[in-house]
């Protein structure tokens, strides 16, 4: 009886050992090679290219890996890795590749990016599963060519300029860089498809020495920057000291449902004029980052008829309550007051990009006039247009009011170029549009004799 019991225990122990061995050995025999991905890799590699090669194997971990570039019959080692002797299971490895082909002696032309990686599986007589991946790329270190066609550019601080240029390479990202702001250029406006319009703005808060330049980036990441003659006219914006009354605070602030621990109207005002203003302006900028590649507007923009200007663009406002400074803000538009609930016309033809509630701007409409140009109409008591509706110059889009952060019935009128607020008064000036925009276009379409 004891012999049978011992034999049974031995058999059970043997089964357990066999099962454990299978459980341990079976994963080692899997046949899936490591996965290889290429974050940031472009079809063409330029004069200074950065990309990543990520190799992963979650089952048995990586044993070794190498990244090489084959070009003009030569093999160039970019990265390698081995886990031999470490005893560590490495599930993934990322190689951050920085490549300067000229310094590495790699000529322009076709090339092959090759990745070889093995995992720690027991397949292939303990060699592991092999991942062998090749990517065809092009080496292109030549900078794109650009030619500025317009000779002179006069820009007001807070205003807009137009430079016209020709890009001689397809598939480029181009536009005008002004300090930390980039304004995309627009092709397809002339018979020559390579000629582009570059509307750009010098923001009210940019330094006086900011220097606009045309910037072109090709598919390989090569960048060409071309300066052009320009003169930025300085402008001193007004300083306004605005006392806040309890009457204003108690009338306007209850309309705002904001997360402030102290529900006194003055605390609500502080939040609305800072935090909510920032959020609302970001909403406006996000709407205005995508514009139709077609010029909807024609001629001078119309203002608010029979209106008086109550506040100008760029005014720096300091708010006081009971003799103490409580908040500050810049006024990025023009306030126009007429009769209460007066019809508000569209400044020019365009597509309604936004229609709805906009926090401090109350009920508001934003119109996309094409080529990056937008107009905004705030504090409306009524909106009479819908998003994506096309409107014509002077068409009524709503009625003036005092919704949002407004102490009385008026229209807040803003304009933006892409996501930068600009001074609207230029666009109400027919001679400014003629001299700074139309004359440049005409010069390209009808070049002077002998040019």
C-alpha positions as CSV (number, residue, x, y, z in Angstrom):
1,X,0.0,0.0,0.0
2,X,2.9,2.4,0.9
3,X,4.6,1.6,-2.4
4,X,1.4,2.5,-4.4
5,X,1.1,5.7,-2.5
6,X,4.7,6.6,-3.1
7,X,4.4,5.8,-6.8
8,X,1.3,7.9,-7.0
9,X,3.0,10.9,-5.4
10,X,6.0,10.4,-7.7
11,X,3.7,10.3,-10.7
12,X,1.9,13.5,-9.5
13,X,5.2,15.2,-8.9
14,X,6.4,14.2,-12.4
15,X,3.2,15.6,-13.9
16,X,3.6,18.9,-12.1
17,X,7.2,19.1,-13.3
18,X,6.2,18.4,-16.9
19,X,3.3,21.0,-16.7
20,X,5.6,23.6,-15.2
21,X,8.2,22.9,-17.8
22,X,5.7,23.3,-20.6
23,X,4.4,26.5,-19.1
24,X,7.9,27.9,-18.8
25,X,9.2,26.5,-22.1
26,X,6.2,27.1,-24.4
27,X,6.5,31.0,-24.3
28,X,10.1,30.6,-25.1
29,X,9.2,28.8,-28.3
30,X,6.9,31.5,-29.7
31,X,7.5,32.6,-33.2
32,X,6.6,36.2,-33.4
33,X,9.4,38.7,-34.2
34,X,9.8,42.0,-32.6
35,X,7.7,44.9,-33.8
36,X,9.4,47.9,-35.4
37,X,7.9,51.4,-35.9
38,X,9.4,54.7,-37.1
39,X,7.9,57.7,-35.2
40,X,8.6,61.0,-37.0
41,X,10.2,59.4,-40.0
42,X,9.6,61.4,-43.2
43,X,9.9,60.0,-46.8
44,X,12.8,62.3,-47.3
45,X,15.7,63.1,-44.9
46,X,17.1,66.6,-45.0
47,X,20.2,68.4,-43.9
48,X,19.3,67.9,-40.3
49,X,16.8,65.1,-39.7
50,X,15.4,63.6,-36.4
51,X,13.3,60.5,-36.1
52,X,12.9,57.6,-33.8
53,X,13.1,53.8,-34.3
54,X,11.1,51.9,-31.7
55,X,11.6,48.1,-31.4
56,X,9.4,46.1,-29.0
57,X,8.9,42.6,-27.9
58,X,6.7,42.1,-24.8
59,X,6.9,38.3,-24.7
60,X,10.5,37.5,-24.4
61,X,12.2,40.8,-24.6
62,X,14.9,42.0,-27.0
63,X,18.3,40.4,-27.5
64,X,19.9,42.7,-30.1
65,X,19.1,45.4,-32.6
66,X,20.8,47.5,-35.2
67,X,19.8,50.4,-37.5
68,X,21.8,51.2,-40.6
69,X,21.4,53.4,-43.7
70,X,22.3,52.1,-47.1
71,X,23.1,54.9,-49.6
72,X,25.3,55.0,-52.8
73,X,26.5,51.5,-52.1
74,X,27.8,52.3,-48.6
75,X,26.3,51.1,-45.3
76,X,26.3,53.6,-42.5
77,X,25.6,52.4,-38.9
78,X,23.1,54.7,-37.1
79,X,22.5,52.7,-33.8
80,X,22.9,49.3,-32.2
81,X,22.0,47.5,-29.0
82,X,22.6,44.2,-27.3
83,X,21.3,42.8,-24.0
84,X,23.8,40.0,-23.8
85,X,25.1,39.5,-20.3
86,X,22.7,42.0,-18.7
87,X,20.3,39.4,-17.5
88,X,17.6,42.0,-17.9
89,X,14.4,41.5,-19.9
90,X,14.1,44.6,-22.1
91,X,10.6,44.8,-23.6
92,X,11.3,47.8,-25.8
93,X,14.1,50.0,-27.0
94,X,13.8,53.5,-28.7
95,X,16.6,54.9,-30.8
96,X,16.5,58.7,-31.2
97,X,18.3,59.3,-34.5
98,X,19.8,62.6,-35.4
99,X,21.2,62.5,-38.9
100,X,23.2,65.1,-40.7
101,X,23.9,63.4,-44.1
102,X,26.6,65.8,-45.3
103,X,28.6,65.5,-42.2
104,X,28.3,61.7,-42.4
105,X,29.4,61.7,-46.0
106,X,26.0,60.5,-47.3
107,X,25.1,62.0,-50.7
108,X,21.7,63.1,-51.9
109,X,19.6,60.4,-53.6
110,X,17.7,57.2,-52.8
111,X,18.6,55.3,-49.7
112,X,17.3,52.4,-47.6
113,X,16.8,52.5,-43.8
114,X,17.4,48.9,-42.5
115,X,16.5,47.6,-39.1
116,X,17.4,44.1,-37.8
117,X,16.3,43.0,-34.4
118,X,16.2,39.6,-32.5
119,X,14.2,38.7,-29.4
120,X,15.2,36.3,-26.6
121,X,13.0,33.4,-27.7
122,X,14.5,29.9,-28.2
123,X,13.4,29.7,-31.8
124,X,16.2,29.1,-34.4
125,X,18.4,27.1,-32.1
126,X,18.2,29.8,-29.4
127,X,19.0,32.6,-31.9
128,X,15.6,34.2,-31.4
129,X,13.0,35.5,-33.8
130,X,14.4,38.0,-36.4
131,X,12.7,41.2,-37.4
132,X,14.1,42.5,-40.7
133,X,12.6,45.8,-41.9
134,X,13.6,48.1,-44.7
135,X,12.2,51.5,-45.4
136,X,12.9,53.3,-48.7
137,X,13.8,57.0,-48.1
138,X,15.4,59.8,-50.0
139,X,18.3,62.0,-48.9
140,X,17.6,65.6,-49.8
141,X,19.8,68.3,-48.3
142,X,19.1,71.0,-50.8
143,X,17.2,74.0,-49.4
144,X,14.0,75.0,-51.2
145,X,14.2,78.2,-53.4
146,X,12.0,81.2,-52.8
147,X,11.9,84.6,-54.6
148,X,10.2,87.6,-53.0
149,X,8.3,89.5,-55.7
150,X,7.0,92.6,-53.9
151,X,9.6,95.4,-53.3
152,X,8.2,97.3,-50.3
153,X,6.2,96.5,-47.2
154,X,4.9,99.1,-44.7
155,X,3.2,97.7,-41.7
156,X,1.5,99.4,-38.7
157,X,2.1,98.0,-35.3
158,X,-1.0,95.9,-34.7
159,X,-1.7,95.8,-38.4
160,X,-1.3,93.6,-41.5
161,X,1.1,93.4,-44.4
162,X,1.2,91.5,-47.6
163,X,4.3,90.0,-49.2
164,X,4.0,88.1,-52.5
165,X,6.6,85.4,-53.3
166,X,7.3,82.5,-55.6
167,X,8.2,79.0,-54.3
168,X,10.0,76.9,-56.8
169,X,9.6,73.5,-55.2
170,X,6.3,71.5,-54.7
171,X,5.0,70.0,-51.5
172,X,6.4,72.7,-49.2
173,X,5.0,74.4,-46.1
174,X,5.4,78.2,-46.6
175,X,4.3,81.5,-45.1
176,X,5.6,84.4,-43.1
177,X,7.4,84.1,-39.8
178,X,7.0,87.1,-37.5
179,X,8.8,86.5,-34.3
180,X,7.1,83.5,-32.6
181,X,4.1,83.7,-35.0
182,X,3.7,81.9,-38.3
183,X,1.2,82.9,-40.9
184,X,0.6,80.3,-43.6
185,X,1.0,81.4,-47.2
186,X,-1.7,80.9,-49.8
187,X,-1.1,79.5,-53.3
188,X,-3.6,79.3,-56.2
189,X,-4.4,83.0,-56.4
190,X,-2.5,83.7,-59.6
191,X,-2.1,82.0,-63.0
192,X,1.3,80.9,-61.9
193,X,0.6,78.3,-59.3
194,X,4.0,78.9,-57.7
195,X,3.2,82.5,-56.7
196,X,1.9,82.8,-53.2
197,X,0.2,85.4,-51.1
198,X,1.7,85.9,-47.6
199,X,-0.6,88.0,-45.4
200,X,1.1,88.6,-42.0
201,X,0.5,90.6,-38.9
202,X,2.7,92.5,-36.4
203,X,0.9,91.9,-33.1
204,X,0.3,94.8,-30.8
205,X,2.5,93.2,-28.1
206,X,5.5,92.2,-30.2
207,X,8.9,93.9,-29.7
208,X,9.8,96.8,-32.0
209,X,12.7,95.0,-33.6
210,X,10.7,92.0,-34.8
211,X,11.6,91.2,-38.4
212,X,9.1,89.4,-40.7
213,X,10.6,86.9,-43.2
214,X,9.3,84.4,-45.8
215,X,9.9,80.9,-44.6
216,X,9.7,77.7,-46.7
217,X,10.1,74.2,-45.4
218,X,10.3,71.3,-47.9
219,X,9.3,67.6,-47.4
220,X,12.7,66.8,-46.0
221,X,12.6,69.5,-43.4
222,X,15.0,71.8,-45.1
223,X,14.2,75.4,-44.3
224,X,14.8,78.6,-46.3
225,X,14.2,82.0,-44.8
226,X,14.1,85.1,-47.0
227,X,14.1,88.6,-45.6
228,X,12.4,91.5,-47.4
229,X,12.4,95.2,-47.2
230,X,9.9,96.3,-44.5
231,X,9.1,99.3,-42.3
232,X,7.1,98.8,-39.1
233,X,5.4,102.0,-38.0
234,X,5.4,102.2,-34.2
235,X,2.1,102.9,-32.4
236,X,1.5,103.9,-28.8
237,X,-1.7,102.4,-27.6
238,X,-3.9,104.2,-25.1
239,X,-3.9,103.6,-21.3
240,X,-7.4,103.6,-19.8
241,X,-8.3,103.7,-16.1
242,X,-11.7,102.3,-15.5
243,X,-13.4,102.6,-12.1
244,X,-15.9,99.7,-11.4
245,X,-19.1,100.7,-9.7
246,X,-21.3,98.4,-7.5
247,X,-24.1,99.2,-9.9
248,X,-22.2,97.7,-12.8
249,X,-20.9,94.7,-10.8
250,X,-24.3,93.8,-9.4
251,X,-26.0,94.1,-12.8
252,X,-23.5,92.3,-15.0
253,X,-21.8,89.7,-12.9
254,X,-24.8,87.6,-12.0
255,X,-24.9,86.5,-15.6
256,X,-21.6,84.6,-15.2
257,X,-21.6,81.2,-13.5
258,X,-17.9,80.9,-12.6
259,X,-16.0,78.8,-10.1
260,X,-14.9,81.4,-7.5
261,X,-15.0,80.5,-3.8
262,X,-16.0,84.1,-2.9
263,X,-19.3,85.0,-4.6
264,X,-18.9,88.7,-4.2
265,X,-19.4,90.4,-7.6
266,X,-15.9,91.9,-7.6
267,X,-14.3,88.4,-7.3
268,X,-16.5,87.2,-10.1
269,X,-15.3,90.2,-12.2
270,X,-11.6,89.3,-11.5
271,X,-12.1,85.7,-12.7
272,X,-14.2,86.8,-15.7
273,X,-11.7,89.5,-16.8
274,X,-8.7,87.2,-16.5
275,X,-9.3,83.4,-16.6
276,X,-12.5,83.5,-18.6
277,X,-11.1,86.0,-21.0
278,X,-8.1,83.8,-21.7
279,X,-10.4,80.8,-22.4
280,X,-12.6,82.8,-24.7
281,X,-9.7,84.2,-26.6
282,X,-8.3,80.7,-27.1
283,X,-11.7,79.6,-28.4
284,X,-11.6,82.5,-30.9
285,X,-8.0,81.6,-32.0
286,X,-8.9,77.9,-32.4
287,X,-11.8,78.9,-34.7
288,X,-9.6,81.2,-36.7
289,X,-6.7,78.8,-37.3
290,X,-8.5,77.1,-40.2
291,X,-9.5,79.5,-43.0
292,X,-10.9,79.0,-46.5
293,X,-8.3,79.1,-49.2
294,X,-10.4,81.5,-51.2
295,X,-10.8,85.2,-50.9
296,X,-14.5,85.8,-50.1
297,X,-14.1,89.5,-49.4
298,X,-14.0,92.3,-51.9
299,X,-13.2,95.9,-51.4
300,X,-13.4,98.0,-48.2
301,X,-15.1,96.5,-45.1
302,X,-18.2,98.2,-43.7
303,X,-18.3,99.3,-40.1
304,X,-21.3,99.7,-37.8
305,X,-23.5,102.5,-39.3
306,X,-24.2,105.7,-37.4
307,X,-22.0,104.5,-34.5
308,X,-19.7,106.3,-32.1
309,X,-16.3,104.8,-31.2
310,X,-16.2,104.2,-27.4
311,X,-13.0,102.2,-27.2
312,X,-10.1,101.6,-29.6
313,X,-7.9,98.6,-30.5
314,X,-5.0,97.9,-28.2
315,X,-6.2,100.0,-25.3
316,X,-4.6,98.9,-22.1
317,X,-7.3,98.9,-19.5
318,X,-6.7,99.1,-15.7
319,X,-9.7,98.4,-13.6
320,X,-10.1,100.0,-10.1
321,X,-12.6,99.1,-7.4
322,X,-12.9,101.3,-4.3
323,X,-9.6,103.0,-5.2
324,X,-7.6,99.7,-5.6
325,X,-6.4,98.1,-8.9
326,X,-8.2,94.8,-9.2
327,X,-7.6,93.7,-12.9
328,X,-6.0,94.6,-16.2
329,X,-6.7,93.6,-19.8
330,X,-5.9,94.7,-23.4
331,X,-8.9,95.6,-25.6
332,X,-8.4,93.7,-28.8
333,X,-11.2,95.3,-30.9
334,X,-13.2,98.4,-31.4
335,X,-16.3,99.3,-29.3
336,X,-19.0,100.9,-31.4
337,X,-22.3,102.3,-29.9
338,X,-25.4,103.2,-31.8
339,X,-29.1,102.9,-31.0
340,X,-30.1,100.0,-28.8
341,X,-30.6,96.7,-30.8
342,X,-29.4,98.2,-34.0
343,X,-28.9,95.9,-37.1
344,X,-25.2,94.7,-37.3
345,X,-23.9,94.3,-40.8
346,X,-21.3,91.7,-41.9
347,X,-18.1,93.7,-42.6
348,X,-17.6,91.8,-45.9
349,X,-18.6,88.6,-47.7
350,X,-17.6,85.4,-46.0
351,X,-18.6,82.2,-44.3
352,X,-20.0,82.1,-40.7
353,X,-17.3,80.2,-38.8
354,X,-19.0,80.6,-35.4
355,X,-22.3,81.7,-34.0
356,X,-23.2,81.3,-30.4
357,X,-22.3,82.3,-26.8
358,X,-18.7,83.3,-26.3
359,X,-18.4,84.2,-22.6
360,X,-17.2,87.8,-22.1
361,X,-18.1,88.6,-25.7
362,X,-21.7,87.4,-25.1
363,X,-23.6,86.3,-28.1
364,X,-21.1,86.5,-31.0
365,X,-20.6,85.8,-34.6
366,X,-17.2,85.1,-36.3
367,X,-17.0,85.3,-40.1
368,X,-14.2,83.7,-42.2
369,X,-13.4,86.1,-45.1
370,X,-10.9,83.6,-46.6
371,X,-7.1,83.6,-46.8
372,X,-6.8,83.8,-43.0
373,X,-8.9,86.9,-42.4
374,X,-11.7,86.9,-39.9
375,X,-14.1,89.4,-38.3
376,X,-15.8,89.1,-34.9
377,X,-19.0,90.7,-33.6
378,X,-19.7,90.6,-29.9
379,X,-22.3,91.5,-27.3
380,X,-25.2,90.8,-29.7
381,X,-28.7,90.7,-28.4
382,X,-29.8,88.5,-31.3
383,X,-28.0,86.3,-33.9
384,X,-29.7,85.9,-37.3
385,X,-27.2,83.7,-39.1
386,X,-26.0,80.1,-38.7
387,X,-22.6,78.5,-38.8
388,X,-21.4,77.7,-42.4
389,X,-23.9,80.1,-43.9
390,X,-22.4,82.4,-46.6
391,X,-23.1,86.1,-46.0
392,X,-22.6,89.1,-48.2
393,X,-21.0,92.4,-47.4
394,X,-23.4,94.5,-45.3
395,X,-25.9,91.7,-44.7
396,X,-27.5,91.8,-41.3
397,X,-26.1,89.1,-39.0
398,X,-27.7,90.2,-35.8
399,X,-28.7,93.1,-33.4
400,X,-26.4,95.0,-31.1
401,X,-26.8,94.4,-27.4
402,X,-25.1,94.1,-24.0
403,X,-24.6,90.4,-23.5
404,X,-21.4,89.2,-21.9
405,X,-19.1,91.6,-20.2
406,X,-20.8,94.8,-21.4
407,X,-22.1,97.8,-19.4
408,X,-24.4,99.0,-22.2
409,X,-25.7,98.3,-25.6
410,X,-22.8,98.3,-28.2
411,X,-21.0,96.3,-30.7
412,X,-17.5,94.8,-30.0
413,X,-15.9,94.5,-33.4
414,X,-12.6,92.5,-33.7
415,X,-10.6,91.3,-36.7
416,X,-8.0,88.6,-36.7
417,X,-5.4,87.3,-39.2
418,X,-5.3,83.5,-38.4
419,X,-5.0,83.5,-34.6
420,X,-3.7,87.1,-34.2
421,X,-5.9,90.0,-33.3
422,X,-5.4,93.0,-35.7
423,X,-6.6,96.6,-35.9
424,X,-9.9,96.7,-37.8
425,X,-9.6,100.4,-38.8
426,X,-7.2,99.5,-41.7
427,X,-9.9,97.4,-43.3
428,X,-12.4,100.3,-43.1
429,X,-9.9,102.4,-45.1
430,X,-10.3,102.0,-48.9
431,X,-7.0,103.7,-49.7
432,X,-5.1,101.4,-47.3
433,X,-6.6,98.3,-49.0
434,X,-5.7,99.8,-52.4
435,X,-2.1,100.7,-51.5
436,X,-1.2,97.7,-49.4
437,X,-3.1,94.8,-51.0
438,X,-4.7,95.5,-54.4
439,X,-1.8,97.4,-55.9
440,X,0.6,94.5,-55.0
441,X,-1.7,91.9,-56.6
442,X,-2.1,94.1,-59.7
443,X,1.7,94.4,-60.0
444,X,2.0,90.6,-60.2
445,X,-1.0,90.2,-62.6
446,X,0.1,93.2,-64.8
447,X,3.9,93.6,-64.4
448,X,5.3,96.9,-65.7
449,X,6.9,96.8,-69.2
450,X,10.5,95.6,-69.2
451,X,10.2,93.8,-65.9
